[in-house]
Amino acid sequence: MSAMSDIALLLLIFFVVTTQFLQQRSVKADYPAIAPEKEEEELPTKIIVSEQSVLLDDEEISLEQLAPFLASKLADKTAPEDRAVILDGRENVRFERLIRTLVEIQRAGGIVIFHDEEQNTEG
């Protein structure tokens, strides 16, 4: 038994001594140029309707001023996703007031997205 272990040890020593280790060659990598950072995406316009006021991006305006003001804000935007307007009707707002706001948004060229607070809290 000891003779067998002696032979195994001699073979191990032989292979360790005679082995030539390869030196690792470095590989030159071509990395792509860093792209310039994209501008921060602009959030859609948000209109909050309550019985007392209409807020356009946290600025209070009258319902009569909504269409011209919104049209000027959306004038340079051509893509439908850029023309999106979030309509958020607060509690106890009359349906007629929401519909009138909806008509003013469409008159200004906006695409309406309804904000439903229940969808955000259930998820």
Phi and psi restraints in degrees (range 20) as a CNS / XPLOR table:
assign (resid 1 and name C) (resid 2 and name N)
       (resid 2 and name CA) (resid 2 and name C) 1.0 -70.6 20.0 2
assign (resid 2 and name N) (resid 2 and name CA)
       (resid 2 and name C) (resid 3 and name N) 1.0 -30.2 20.0 2
assign (resid 2 and name C) (resid 3 and name N)
       (resid 3 and name CA) (resid 3 and name C) 1.0 -65.9 20.0 2
assign (resid 3 and name N) (resid 3 and name CA)
       (resid 3 and name C) (resid 4 and name N) 1.0 -39.1 20.0 2
assign (resid 3 and name C) (resid 4 and name N)
       (resid 4 and name CA) (resid 4 and name C) 1.0 -65.4 20.0 2
assign (resid 4 and name N) (resid 4 and name CA)
       (resid 4 and name C) (resid 5 and name N) 1.0 -40.9 20.0 2
assign (resid 4 and name C) (resid 5 and name N)
       (resid 5 and name CA) (resid 5 and name C) 1.0 -69.5 20.0 2
assign (resid 5 and name N) (resid 5 and name CA)
       (resid 5 and name C) (resid 6 and name N) 1.0 -32.6 20.0 2
assign (resid 5 and name C) (resid 6 and name N)
       (resid 6 and name CA) (resid 6 and name C) 1.0 -64.0 20.0 2
assign (resid 6 and name N) (resid 6 and name CA)
       (resid 6 and name C) (resid 7 and name N) 1.0 -43.3 20.0 2
assign (resid 6 and name C) (resid 7 and name N)
       (resid 7 and name CA) (resid 7 and name C) 1.0 -64.7 20.0 2
assign (resid 7 and name N) (resid 7 and name CA)
       (resid 7 and name C) (resid 8 and name N) 1.0 -42.6 20.0 2
assign (resid 7 and name C) (resid 8 and name N)
       (resid 8 and name CA) (resid 8 and name C) 1.0 -63.1 20.0 2
assign (resid 8 and name N) (resid 8 and name CA)
       (resid 8 and name C) (resid 9 and name N) 1.0 -42.0 20.0 2
assign (resid 8 and name C) (resid 9 and name N)
       (resid 9 and name CA) (resid 9 and name C) 1.0 -65.2 20.0 2
assign (resid 9 and name N) (resid 9 and name CA)
       (resid 9 and name C) (resid 10 and name N) 1.0 -41.3 20.0 2
assign (resid 9 and name C) (resid 10 and name N)
       (resid 10 and name CA) (resid 10 and name C) 1.0 -64.2 20.0 2
assign (resid 10 and name N) (resid 10 and name CA)
       (resid 10 and name C) (resid 11 and name N) 1.0 -41.4 20.0 2
assign (resid 10 and name C) (resid 11 and name N)
       (resid 11 and name CA) (resid 11 and name C) 1.0 -64.1 20.0 2
assign (resid 11 and name N) (resid 11 and name CA)
       (resid 11 and name C) (resid 12 and name N) 1.0 -40.2 20.0 2
assign (resid 11 and name C) (resid 12 and name N)
       (resid 12 and name CA) (resid 12 and name C) 1.0 -62.3 20.0 2
assign (resid 12 and name N) (resid 12 and name CA)
       (resid 12 and name C) (resid 13 and name N) 1.0 -46.1 20.0 2
assign (resid 12 and name C) (resid 13 and name N)
       (resid 13 and name CA) (resid 13 and name C) 1.0 -63.2 20.0 2
assign (resid 13 and name N) (resid 13 and name CA)
       (resid 13 and name C) (resid 14 and name N) 1.0 -41.4 20.0 2
assign (resid 13 and name C) (resid 14 and name N)
       (resid 14 and name CA) (resid 14 and name C) 1.0 -58.7 20.0 2
assign (resid 14 and name N) (resid 14 and name CA)
       (resid 14 and name C) (resid 15 and name N) 1.0 -47.8 20.0 2
assign (resid 14 and name C) (resid 15 and name N)
       (resid 15 and name CA) (resid 15 and name C) 1.0 -69.5 20.0 2
assign (resid 15 and name N) (resid 15 and name CA)
       (resid 15 and name C) (resid 16 and name N) 1.0 -33.7 20.0 2
assign (resid 15 and name C) (resid 16 and name N)
       (resid 16 and name CA) (resid 16 and name C) 1.0 -67.9 20.0 2
assign (resid 16 and name N) (resid 16 and name CA)
       (resid 16 and name C) (resid 17 and name N) 1.0 -40.9 20.0 2
assign (resid 16 and name C) (resid 17 and name N)
       (resid 17 and name CA) (resid 17 and name C) 1.0 -73.7 20.0 2
assign (resid 17 and name N) (resid 17 and name CA)
       (resid 17 and name C) (resid 18 and name N) 1.0 -37.8 20.0 2
assign (resid 17 and name C) (resid 18 and name N)
       (resid 18 and name CA) (resid 18 and name C) 1.0 -87.4 20.0 2
assign (resid 18 and name N) (resid 18 and name CA)
       (resid 18 and name C) (resid 19 and name N) 1.0 -11.5 20.0 2
assign (resid 18 and name C) (resid 19 and name N)
       (resid 19 and name CA) (resid 19 and name C) 1.0 -74.3 20.0 2
assign (resid 19 and name N) (resid 19 and name CA)
       (resid 19 and name C) (resid 20 and name N) 1.0 134.5 20.0 2
assign (resid 19 and name C) (resid 20 and name N)
       (resid 20 and name CA) (resid 20 and name C) 1.0 -104.1 20.0 2
assign (resid 20 and name N) (resid 20 and name CA)
       (resid 20 and name C) (resid 21 and name N) 1.0 123.8 20.0 2
assign (resid 20 and name C) (resid 21 and name N)
       (resid 21 and name CA) (resid 21 and name C) 1.0 -85.4 20.0 2
assign (resid 21 and name N) (resid 21 and name CA)
       (resid 21 and name C) (resid 22 and name N) 1.0 134.5 20.0 2
assign (resid 21 and name C) (resid 22 and name N)
       (resid 22 and name CA) (resid 22 and name C) 1.0 -80.4 20.0 2
assign (resid 22 and name N) (resid 22 and name CA)
       (resid 22 and name C) (resid 23 and name N) 1.0 138.8 20.0 2
assign (resid 22 and name C) (resid 23 and name N)
       (resid 23 and name CA) (resid 23 and name C) 1.0 -83.0 20.0 2
assign (resid 23 and name N) (resid 23 and name CA)
       (resid 23 and name C) (resid 24 and name N) 1.0 136.9 20.0 2
assign (resid 23 and name C) (resid 24 and name N)
       (resid 24 and name CA) (resid 24 and name C) 1.0 -71.3 20.0 2
assign (resid 24 and name N) (resid 24 and name CA)
       (resid 24 and name C) (resid 25 and name N) 1.0 124.4 20.0 2
assign (resid 24 and name C) (resid 25 and name N)
       (resid 25 and name CA) (resid 25 and name C) 1.0 -91.9 20.0 2
assign (resid 25 and name N) (resid 25 and name CA)
       (resid 25 and name C) (resid 26 and name N) 1.0 137.7 20.0 2
assign (resid 25 and name C) (resid 26 and name N)
       (resid 26 and name CA) (resid 26 and name C) 1.0 -80.4 20.0 2
assign (resid 26 and name N) (resid 26 and name CA)
       (resid 26 and name C) (resid 27 and name N) 1.0 147.2 20.0 2
assign (resid 26 and name C) (resid 27 and name N)
       (resid 27 and name CA) (resid 27 and name C) 1.0 -106.5 20.0 2
assign (resid 27 and name N) (resid 27 and name CA)
       (resid 27 and name C) (resid 28 and name N) 1.0 127.9 20.0 2
assign (resid 27 and name C) (resid 28 and name N)
       (resid 28 and name CA) (resid 28 and name C) 1.0 -84.4 20.0 2
assign (resid 28 and name N) (resid 28 and name CA)
       (resid 28 and name C) (resid 29 and name N) 1.0 124.8 20.0 2
assign (resid 28 and name C) (resid 29 and name N)
       (resid 29 and name CA) (resid 29 and name C) 1.0 -107.3 20.0 2
assign (resid 29 and name N) (resid 29 and name CA)
       (resid 29 and name C) (resid 30 and name N) 1.0 137.6 20.0 2
assign (resid 29 and name C) (resid 30 and name N)
       (resid 30 and name CA) (resid 30 and name C) 1.0 -96.1 20.0 2
assign (resid 30 and name N) (resid 30 and name CA)
       (resid 30 and name C) (resid 31 and name N) 1.0 108.7 20.0 2
assign (resid 30 and name C) (resid 31 and name N)
       (resid 31 and name CA) (resid 31 and name C) 1.0 -92.3 20.0 2
assign (resid 31 and name N) (resid 31 and name CA)
       (resid 31 and name C) (resid 32 and name N) 1.0 143.4 20.0 2
assign (resid 31 and name C) (resid 32 and name N)
       (resid 32 and name CA) (resid 32 and name C) 1.0 -68.2 20.0 2
assign (resid 32 and name N) (resid 32 and name CA)
       (resid 32 and name C) (resid 33 and name N) 1.0 154.4 20.0 2
assign (resid 32 and name C) (resid 33 and name N)
       (resid 33 and name CA) (resid 33 and name C) 1.0 -66.1 20.0 2
assign (resid 33 and name N) (resid 33 and name CA)
       (resid 33 and name C) (resid 34 and name N) 1.0 148.5 20.0 2
assign (resid 33 and name C) (resid 34 and name N)
       (resid 34 and name CA) (resid 34 and name C) 1.0 -72.8 20.0 2
assign (resid 34 and name N) (resid 34 and name CA)
       (resid 34 and name C) (resid 35 and name N) 1.0 125.8 20.0 2
assign (resid 34 and name C) (resid 35 and name N)
       (resid 35 and name CA) (resid 35 and name C) 1.0 -72.5 20.0 2
assign (resid 35 and name N) (resid 35 and name CA)
       (resid 35 and name C) (resid 36 and name N) 1.0 145.1 20.0 2
assign (resid 35 and name C) (resid 36 and name N)
       (resid 36 and name CA) (resid 36 and name C) 1.0 -63.6 20.0 2
assign (resid 36 and name N) (resid 36 and name CA)
       (resid 36 and name C) (resid 37 and name N) 1.0 146.9 20.0 2
assign (resid 36 and name C) (resid 37 and name N)
       (resid 37 and name CA) (resid 37 and name C) 1.0 -65.2 20.0 2
assign (resid 37 and name N) (resid 37 and name CA)
       (resid 37 and name C) (resid 38 and name N) 1.0 138.3 20.0 2
assign (resid 37 and name C) (resid 38 and name N)
       (resid 38 and name CA) (resid 38 and name C) 1.0 -73.2 20.0 2
assign (resid 38 and name N) (resid 38 and name CA)
       (resid 38 and name C) (resid 39 and name N) 1.0 150.2 20.0 2
assign (resid 38 and name C) (resid 39 and name N)
       (resid 39 and name CA) (resid 39 and name C) 1.0 -65.0 20.0 2
assign (resid 39 and name N) (resid 39 and name CA)
       (resid 39 and name C) (resid 40 and name N) 1.0 150.2 20.0 2
assign (resid 39 and name C) (resid 40 and name N)
       (resid 40 and name CA) (resid 40 and name C) 1.0 -62.5 20.0 2
assign (resid 40 and name N) (resid 40 and name CA)
       (resid 40 and name C) (resid 41 and name N) 1.0 130.9 20.0 2
assign (resid 40 and name C) (resid 41 and name N)
       (resid 41 and name CA) (resid 41 and name C) 1.0 -65.2 20.0 2
assign (resid 41 and name N) (resid 41 and name CA)
       (resid 41 and name C) (resid 42 and name N) 1.0 135.5 20.0 2
assign (resid 41 and name C) (resid 42 and name N)
       (resid 42 and name CA) (resid 42 and name C) 1.0 -80.3 20.0 2
assign (resid 42 and name N) (resid 42 and name CA)
       (resid 42 and name C) (resid 43 and name N) 1.0 132.9 20.0 2
assign (resid 42 and name C) (resid 43 and name N)
       (resid 43 and name CA) (resid 43 and name C) 1.0 -73.7 20.0 2
assign (resid 43 and name N) (resid 43 and name CA)
       (resid 43 and name C) (resid 44 and name N) 1.0 151.0 20.0 2
assign (resid 43 and name C) (resid 44 and name N)
       (resid 44 and name CA) (resid 44 and name C) 1.0 -62.7 20.0 2
assign (resid 44 and name N) (resid 44 and name CA)
       (resid 44 and name C) (resid 45 and name N) 1.0 154.8 20.0 2
assign (resid 44 and name C) (resid 45 and name N)
       (resid 45 and name CA) (resid 45 and name C) 1.0 -66.4 20.0 2
assign (resid 45 and name N) (resid 45 and name CA)
       (resid 45 and name C) (resid 46 and name N) 1.0 137.7 20.0 2
assign (resid 45 and name C) (resid 46 and name N)
       (resid 46 and name CA) (resid 46 and name C) 1.0 -119.6 20.0 2
assign (resid 46 and name N) (resid 46 and name CA)
       (resid 46 and name C) (resid 47 and name N) 1.0 128.9 20.0 2
assign (resid 46 and name C) (resid 47 and name N)
       (resid 47 and name CA) (resid 47 and name C) 1.0 -116.9 20.0 2
assign (resid 47 and name N) (resid 47 and name CA)
       (resid 47 and name C) (resid 48 and name N) 1.0 123.6 20.0 2
assign (resid 47 and name C) (resid 48 and name N)
       (resid 48 and name CA) (resid 48 and name C) 1.0 -108.4 20.0 2
assign (resid 48 and name N) (resid 48 and name CA)
       (resid 48 and name C) (resid 49 and name N) 1.0 123.4 20.0 2
assign (resid 48 and name C) (resid 49 and name N)
       (resid 49 and name CA) (resid 49 and name C) 1.0 -109.9 20.0 2
assign (resid 49 and name N) (resid 49 and name CA)
       (resid 49 and name C) (resid 50 and name N) 1.0 127.9 20.0 2
assign (resid 49 and name C) (resid 50 and name N)
       (resid 50 and name CA) (resid 50 and name C) 1.0 -130.9 20.0 2
assign (resid 50 and name N) (resid 50 and name CA)
       (resid 50 and name C) (resid 51 and name N) 1.0 175.9 20.0 2
assign (resid 50 and name C) (resid 51 and name N)
       (resid 51 and name CA) (resid 51 and name C) 1.0 -65.3 20.0 2
assign (resid 51 and name N) (resid 51 and name CA)
       (resid 51 and name C) (resid 52 and name N) 1.0 -32.1 20.0 2
assign (resid 51 and name C) (resid 52 and name N)
       (resid 52 and name CA) (resid 52 and name C) 1.0 -89.7 20.0 2
assign (resid 52 and name N) (resid 52 and name CA)
       (resid 52 and name C) (resid 53 and name N) 1.0 -32.0 20.0 2
assign (resid 52 and name C) (resid 53 and name N)
       (resid 53 and name CA) (resid 53 and name C) 1.0 -150.9 20.0 2
assign (resid 53 and name N) (resid 53 and name CA)
       (resid 53 and name C) (resid 54 and name N) 1.0 169.6 20.0 2
assign (resid 53 and name C) (resid 54 and name N)
       (resid 54 and name CA) (resid 54 and name C) 1.0 -125.1 20.0 2
assign (resid 54 and name N) (resid 54 and name CA)
       (resid 54 and name C) (resid 55 and name N) 1.0 124.1 20.0 2
assign (resid 54 and name C) (resid 55 and name N)
       (resid 55 and name CA) (resid 55 and name C) 1.0 -108.1 20.0 2
assign (resid 55 and name N) (resid 55 and name CA)
       (resid 55 and name C) (resid 56 and name N) 1.0 122.2 20.0 2
assign (resid 55 and name C) (resid 56 and name N)
       (resid 56 and name CA) (resid 56 and name C) 1.0 -108.7 20.0 2
assign (resid 56 and name N) (resid 56 and name CA)
       (resid 56 and name C) (resid 57 and name N) 1.0 107.0 20.0 2
assign (resid 56 and name C) (resid 57 and name N)
       (resid 57 and name CA) (resid 57 and name C) 1.0 49.3 20.0 2
assign (resid 57 and name N) (resid 57 and name CA)
       (resid 57 and name C) (resid 58 and name N) 1.0 51.2 20.0 2
assign (resid 57 and name C) (resid 58 and name N)
       (resid 58 and name CA) (resid 58 and name C) 1.0 65.6 20.0 2
assign (resid 58 and name N) (resid 58 and name CA)
       (resid 58 and name C) (resid 59 and name N) 1.0 18.5 20.0 2
assign (resid 58 and name C) (resid 59 and name N)
       (resid 59 and name CA) (resid 59 and name C) 1.0 -116.5 20.0 2
assign (resid 59 and name N) (resid 59 and name CA)
       (resid 59 and name C) (resid 60 and name N) 1.0 123.0 20.0 2
assign (resid 59 and name C) (resid 60 and name N)
       (resid 60 and name CA) (resid 60 and name C) 1.0 -78.2 20.0 2
assign (resid 60 and name N) (resid 60 and name CA)
       (resid 60 and name C) (resid 61 and name N) 1.0 127.6 20.0 2
assign (resid 60 and name C) (resid 61 and name N)
       (resid 61 and name CA) (resid 61 and name C) 1.0 -137.3 20.0 2
assign (resid 61 and name N) (resid 61 and name CA)
       (resid 61 and name C) (resid 62 and name N) 1.0 165.1 20.0 2
assign (resid 61 and name C) (resid 62 and name N)
       (resid 62 and name CA) (resid 62 and name C) 1.0 -83.9 20.0 2
assign (resid 62 and name N) (resid 62 and name CA)
       (resid 62 and name C) (resid 63 and name N) 1.0 160.7 20.0 2
assign (resid 62 and name C) (resid 63 and name N)
       (resid 63 and name CA) (resid 63 and name C) 1.0 -64.7 20.0 2
assign (resid 63 and name N) (resid 63 and name CA)
       (resid 63 and name C) (resid 64 and name N) 1.0 -31.1 20.0 2
assign (resid 63 and name C) (resid 64 and name N)
       (resid 64 and name CA) (resid 64 and name C) 1.0 -70.0 20.0 2
assign (resid 64 and name N) (resid 64 and name CA)
       (resid 64 and name C) (resid 65 and name N) 1.0 -29.7 20.0 2
assign (resid 64 and name C) (resid 65 and name N)
       (resid 65 and name CA) (resid 65 and name C) 1.0 -84.6 20.0 2
assign (resid 65 and name N) (resid 65 and name CA)
       (resid 65 and name C) (resid 66 and name N) 1.0 -9.9 20.0 2
assign (resid 65 and name C) (resid 66 and name N)
       (resid 66 and name CA) (resid 66 and name C) 1.0 -61.4 20.0 2
assign (resid 66 and name N) (resid 66 and name CA)
       (resid 66 and name C) (resid 67 and name N) 1.0 -51.6 20.0 2
assign (resid 66 and name C) (resid 67 and name N)
       (resid 67 and name CA) (resid 67 and name C) 1.0 -61.0 20.0 2
assign (resid 67 and name N) (resid 67 and name CA)
       (resid 67 and name C) (resid 68 and name N) 1.0 -51.0 20.0 2
assign (resid 67 and name C) (resid 68 and name N)
       (resid 68 and name CA) (resid 68 and name C) 1.0 -63.6 20.0 2
assign (resid 68 and name N) (resid 68 and name CA)
       (resid 68 and name C) (resid 69 and name N) 1.0 -40.7 20.0 2
assign (resid 68 and name C) (resid 69 and name N)
       (resid 69 and name CA) (resid 69 and name C) 1.0 -65.1 20.0 2
assign (resid 69 and name N) (resid 69 and name CA)
       (resid 69 and name C) (resid 70 and name N) 1.0 -43.8 20.0 2
assign (resid 69 and name C) (resid 70 and name N)
       (resid 70 and name CA) (resid 70 and name C) 1.0 -69.2 20.0 2
assign (resid 70 and name N) (resid 70 and name CA)
       (resid 70 and name C) (resid 71 and name N) 1.0 -37.5 20.0 2
assign (resid 70 and name C) (resid 71 and name N)
       (resid 71 and name CA) (resid 71 and name C) 1.0 -61.7 20.0 2
assign (resid 71 and name N) (resid 71 and name CA)
       (resid 71 and name C) (resid 72 and name N) 1.0 -40.0 20.0 2
assign (resid 71 and name C) (resid 72 and name N)
       (resid 72 and name CA) (resid 72 and name C) 1.0 -69.0 20.0 2
assign (resid 72 and name N) (resid 72 and name CA)
       (resid 72 and name C) (resid 73 and name N) 1.0 -32.8 20.0 2
assign (resid 72 and name C) (resid 73 and name N)
       (resid 73 and name CA) (resid 73 and name C) 1.0 -72.1 20.0 2
assign (resid 73 and name N) (resid 73 and name CA)
       (resid 73 and name C) (resid 74 and name N) 1.0 -32.9 20.0 2
assign (resid 73 and name C) (resid 74 and name N)
       (resid 74 and name CA) (resid 74 and name C) 1.0 -95.5 20.0 2
assign (resid 74 and name N) (resid 74 and name CA)
       (resid 74 and name C) (resid 75 and name N) 1.0 3.9 20.0 2
assign (resid 74 and name C) (resid 75 and name N)
       (resid 75 and name CA) (resid 75 and name C) 1.0 -59.7 20.0 2
assign (resid 75 and name N) (resid 75 and name CA)
       (resid 75 and name C) (resid 76 and name N) 1.0 -40.3 20.0 2
assign (resid 75 and name C) (resid 76 and name N)
       (resid 76 and name CA) (resid 76 and name C) 1.0 -90.2 20.0 2
assign (resid 76 and name N) (resid 76 and name CA)
       (resid 76 and name C) (resid 77 and name N) 1.0 3.9 20.0 2
assign (resid 76 and name C) (resid 77 and name N)
       (resid 77 and name CA) (resid 77 and name C) 1.0 -102.8 20.0 2
assign (resid 77 and name N) (resid 77 and name CA)
       (resid 77 and name C) (resid 78 and name N) 1.0 125.9 20.0 2
assign (resid 77 and name C) (resid 78 and name N)
       (resid 78 and name CA) (resid 78 and name C) 1.0 -110.6 20.0 2
assign (resid 78 and name N) (resid 78 and name CA)
       (resid 78 and name C) (resid 79 and name N) 1.0 -30.4 20.0 2
assign (resid 78 and name C) (resid 79 and name N)
       (resid 79 and name CA) (resid 79 and name C) 1.0 -74.1 20.0 2
assign (resid 79 and name N) (resid 79 and name CA)
       (resid 79 and name C) (resid 80 and name N) 1.0 141.5 20.0 2
assign (resid 79 and name C) (resid 80 and name N)
       (resid 80 and name CA) (resid 80 and name C) 1.0 -58.2 20.0 2
assign (resid 80 and name N) (resid 80 and name CA)
       (resid 80 and name C) (resid 81 and name N) 1.0 -37.6 20.0 2
assign (resid 80 and name C) (resid 81 and name N)
       (resid 81 and name CA) (resid 81 and name C) 1.0 -68.7 20.0 2
assign (resid 81 and name N) (resid 81 and name CA)
       (resid 81 and name C) (resid 82 and name N) 1.0 -23.5 20.0 2
assign (resid 81 and name C) (resid 82 and name N)
       (resid 82 and name CA) (resid 82 and name C) 1.0 -80.7 20.0 2
assign (resid 82 and name N) (resid 82 and name CA)
       (resid 82 and name C) (resid 83 and name N) 1.0 -20.4 20.0 2
assign (resid 82 and name C) (resid 83 and name N)
       (resid 83 and name CA) (resid 83 and name C) 1.0 -93.4 20.0 2
assign (resid 83 and name N) (resid 83 and name CA)
       (resid 83 and name C) (resid 84 and name N) 1.0 8.6 20.0 2
assign (resid 83 and name C) (resid 84 and name N)
       (resid 84 and name CA) (resid 84 and name C) 1.0 -68.4 20.0 2
assign (resid 84 and name N) (resid 84 and name CA)
       (resid 84 and name C) (resid 85 and name N) 1.0 137.4 20.0 2
assign (resid 84 and name C) (resid 85 and name N)
       (resid 85 and name CA) (resid 85 and name C) 1.0 -129.0 20.0 2
assign (resid 85 and name N) (resid 85 and name CA)
       (resid 85 and name C) (resid 86 and name N) 1.0 123.0 20.0 2
assign (resid 85 and name C) (resid 86 and name N)
       (resid 86 and name CA) (resid 86 and name C) 1.0 -86.0 20.0 2
assign (resid 86 and name N) (resid 86 and name CA)
       (resid 86 and name C) (resid 87 and name N) 1.0 123.0 20.0 2
assign (resid 86 and name C) (resid 87 and name N)
       (resid 87 and name CA) (resid 87 and name C) 1.0 -104.1 20.0 2
assign (resid 87 and name N) (resid 87 and name CA)
       (resid 87 and name C) (resid 88 and name N) 1.0 116.8 20.0 2
assign (resid 87 and name C) (resid 88 and name N)
       (resid 88 and name CA) (resid 88 and name C) 1.0 -117.9 20.0 2
assign (resid 88 and name N) (resid 88 and name CA)
       (resid 88 and name C) (resid 89 and name N) 1.0 107.4 20.0 2
assign (resid 88 and name C) (resid 89 and name N)
       (resid 89 and name CA) (resid 89 and name C) 1.0 -94.2 20.0 2
assign (resid 89 and name N) (resid 89 and name CA)
       (resid 89 and name C) (resid 90 and name N) 1.0 122.3 20.0 2
assign (resid 89 and name C) (resid 90 and name N)
       (resid 90 and name CA) (resid 90 and name C) 1.0 -73.7 20.0 2
assign (resid 90 and name N) (resid 90 and name CA)
       (resid 90 and name C) (resid 91 and name N) 1.0 169.1 20.0 2
assign (resid 90 and name C) (resid 91 and name N)
       (resid 91 and name CA) (resid 91 and name C) 1.0 -61.5 20.0 2
assign (resid 91 and name N) (resid 91 and name CA)
       (resid 91 and name C) (resid 92 and name N) 1.0 151.1 20.0 2
assign (resid 91 and name C) (resid 92 and name N)
       (resid 92 and name CA) (resid 92 and name C) 1.0 62.0 20.0 2
assign (resid 92 and name N) (resid 92 and name CA)
       (resid 92 and name C) (resid 93 and name N) 1.0 29.6 20.0 2
assign (resid 92 and name C) (resid 93 and name N)
       (resid 93 and name CA) (resid 93 and name C) 1.0 -95.0 20.0 2
assign (resid 93 and name N) (resid 93 and name CA)
       (resid 93 and name C) (resid 94 and name N) 1.0 132.4 20.0 2
assign (resid 93 and name C) (resid 94 and name N)
       (resid 94 and name CA) (resid 94 and name C) 1.0 -64.5 20.0 2
assign (resid 94 and name N) (resid 94 and name CA)
       (resid 94 and name C) (resid 95 and name N) 1.0 144.1 20.0 2
assign (resid 94 and name C) (resid 95 and name N)
       (resid 95 and name CA) (resid 95 and name C) 1.0 -60.1 20.0 2
assign (resid 95 and name N) (resid 95 and name CA)
       (resid 95 and name C) (resid 96 and name N) 1.0 -37.8 20.0 2
assign (resid 95 and name C) (resid 96 and name N)
       (resid 96 and name CA) (resid 96 and name C) 1.0 -61.6 20.0 2
assign (resid 96 and name N) (resid 96 and name CA)
       (resid 96 and name C) (resid 97 and name N) 1.0 -36.9 20.0 2
assign (resid 96 and name C) (resid 97 and name N)
       (resid 97 and name CA) (resid 97 and name C) 1.0 -67.9 20.0 2
assign (resid 97 and name N) (resid 97 and name CA)
       (resid 97 and name C) (resid 98 and name N) 1.0 -39.5 20.0 2
assign (resid 97 and name C) (resid 98 and name N)
       (resid 98 and name CA) (resid 98 and name C) 1.0 -64.7 20.0 2
assign (resid 98 and name N) (resid 98 and name CA)
       (resid 98 and name C) (resid 99 and name N) 1.0 -42.7 20.0 2
assign (resid 98 and name C) (resid 99 and name N)
       (resid 99 and name CA) (resid 99 and name C) 1.0 -65.3 20.0 2
assign (resid 99 and name N) (resid 99 and name CA)
       (resid 99 and name C) (resid 100 and name N) 1.0 -39.9 20.0 2
assign (resid 99 and name C) (resid 100 and name N)
       (resid 100 and name CA) (resid 100 and name C) 1.0 -64.0 20.0 2
assign (resid 100 and name N) (resid 100 and name CA)
       (resid 100 and name C) (resid 101 and name N) 1.0 -38.9 20.0 2
assign (resid 100 and name C) (resid 101 and name N)
       (resid 101 and name CA) (resid 101 and name C) 1.0 -65.3 20.0 2
assign (resid 101 and name N) (resid 101 and name CA)
       (resid 101 and name C) (resid 102 and name N) 1.0 -41.4 20.0 2
assign (resid 101 and name C) (resid 102 and name N)
       (resid 102 and name CA) (resid 102 and name C) 1.0 -60.2 20.0 2
assign (resid 102 and name N) (resid 102 and name CA)
       (resid 102 and name C) (resid 103 and name N) 1.0 -43.1 20.0 2
assign (resid 102 and name C) (resid 103 and name N)
       (resid 103 and name CA) (resid 103 and name C) 1.0 -63.2 20.0 2
assign (resid 103 and name N) (resid 103 and name CA)
       (resid 103 and name C) (resid 104 and name N) 1.0 -41.2 20.0 2
assign (resid 103 and name C) (resid 104 and name N)
       (resid 104 and name CA) (resid 104 and name C) 1.0 -65.5 20.0 2
assign (resid 104 and name N) (resid 104 and name CA)
       (resid 104 and name C) (resid 105 and name N) 1.0 -38.0 20.0 2
assign (resid 104 and name C) (resid 105 and name N)
       (resid 105 and name CA) (resid 105 and name C) 1.0 -65.7 20.0 2
assign (resid 105 and name N) (resid 105 and name CA)
       (resid 105 and name C) (resid 106 and name N) 1.0 -44.2 20.0 2
assign (resid 105 and name C) (resid 106 and name N)
       (resid 106 and name CA) (resid 106 and name C) 1.0 -66.7 20.0 2
assign (resid 106 and name N) (resid 106 and name CA)
       (resid 106 and name C) (resid 107 and name N) 1.0 -35.7 20.0 2
assign (resid 106 and name C) (resid 107 and name N)
       (resid 107 and name CA) (resid 107 and name C) 1.0 -63.3 20.0 2
assign (resid 107 and name N) (resid 107 and name CA)
       (resid 107 and name C) (resid 108 and name N) 1.0 -32.8 20.0 2
assign (resid 107 and name C) (resid 108 and name N)
       (resid 108 and name CA) (resid 108 and name C) 1.0 -80.2 20.0 2
assign (resid 108 and name N) (resid 108 and name CA)
       (resid 108 and name C) (resid 109 and name N) 1.0 -8.9 20.0 2
assign (resid 108 and name C) (resid 109 and name N)
       (resid 109 and name CA) (resid 109 and name C) 1.0 96.0 20.0 2
assign (resid 109 and name N) (resid 109 and name CA)
       (resid 109 and name C) (resid 110 and name N) 1.0 11.3 20.0 2
assign (resid 109 and name C) (resid 110 and name N)
       (resid 110 and name CA) (resid 110 and name C) 1.0 -84.5 20.0 2
assign (resid 110 and name N) (resid 110 and name CA)
       (resid 110 and name C) (resid 111 and name N) 1.0 155.0 20.0 2
assign (resid 110 and name C) (resid 111 and name N)
       (resid 111 and name CA) (resid 111 and name C) 1.0 -106.4 20.0 2
assign (resid 111 and name N) (resid 111 and name CA)
       (resid 111 and name C) (resid 112 and name N) 1.0 121.0 20.0 2
assign (resid 111 and name C) (resid 112 and name N)
       (resid 112 and name CA) (resid 112 and name C) 1.0 -84.8 20.0 2
assign (resid 112 and name N) (resid 112 and name CA)
       (resid 112 and name C) (resid 113 and name N) 1.0 134.2 20.0 2
assign (resid 112 and name C) (resid 113 and name N)
       (resid 113 and name CA) (resid 113 and name C) 1.0 -122.3 20.0 2
assign (resid 113 and name N) (resid 113 and name CA)
       (resid 113 and name C) (resid 114 and name N) 1.0 123.5 20.0 2
assign (resid 113 and name C) (resid 114 and name N)
       (resid 114 and name CA) (resid 114 and name C) 1.0 -84.6 20.0 2
assign (resid 114 and name N) (resid 114 and name CA)
       (resid 114 and name C) (resid 115 and name N) 1.0 135.3 20.0 2
assign (resid 114 and name C) (resid 115 and name N)
       (resid 115 and name CA) (resid 115 and name C) 1.0 -96.0 20.0 2
assign (resid 115 and name N) (resid 115 and name CA)
       (resid 115 and name C) (resid 116 and name N) 1.0 122.0 20.0 2
assign (resid 115 and name C) (resid 116 and name N)
       (resid 116 and name CA) (resid 116 and name C) 1.0 -116.3 20.0 2
assign (resid 116 and name N) (resid 116 and name CA)
       (resid 116 and name C) (resid 117 and name N) 1.0 109.5 20.0 2
assign (resid 116 and name C) (resid 117 and name N)
       (resid 117 and name CA) (resid 117 and name C) 1.0 -64.8 20.0 2
assign (resid 117 and name N) (resid 117 and name CA)
       (resid 117 and name C) (resid 118 and name N) 1.0 -29.0 20.0 2
assign (resid 117 and name C) (resid 118 and name N)
       (resid 118 and name CA) (resid 118 and name C) 1.0 -65.3 20.0 2
assign (resid 118 and name N) (resid 118 and name CA)
       (resid 118 and name C) (resid 119 and name N) 1.0 -32.5 20.0 2
assign (resid 118 and name C) (resid 119 and name N)
       (resid 119 and name CA) (resid 119 and name C) 1.0 -64.6 20.0 2
assign (resid 119 and name N) (resid 119 and name CA)
       (resid 119 and name C) (resid 120 and name N) 1.0 -36.7 20.0 2
assign (resid 119 and name C) (resid 120 and name N)
       (resid 120 and name CA) (resid 120 and name C) 1.0 -71.8 20.0 2
assign (resid 120 and name N) (resid 120 and name CA)
       (resid 120 and name C) (resid 121 and name N) 1.0 -32.2 20.0 2
assign (resid 120 and name C) (resid 121 and name N)
       (resid 121 and name CA) (resid 121 and name C) 1.0 -88.6 20.0 2
assign (resid 121 and name N) (resid 121 and name CA)
       (resid 121 and name C) (resid 122 and name N) 1.0 -22.9 20.0 2
assign (resid 121 and name C) (resid 122 and name N)
       (resid 122 and name CA) (resid 122 and name C) 1.0 -78.0 20.0 2
assign (resid 122 and name N) (resid 122 and name CA)
       (resid 122 and name C) (resid 123 and name N) 1.0 -32.8 20.0 2
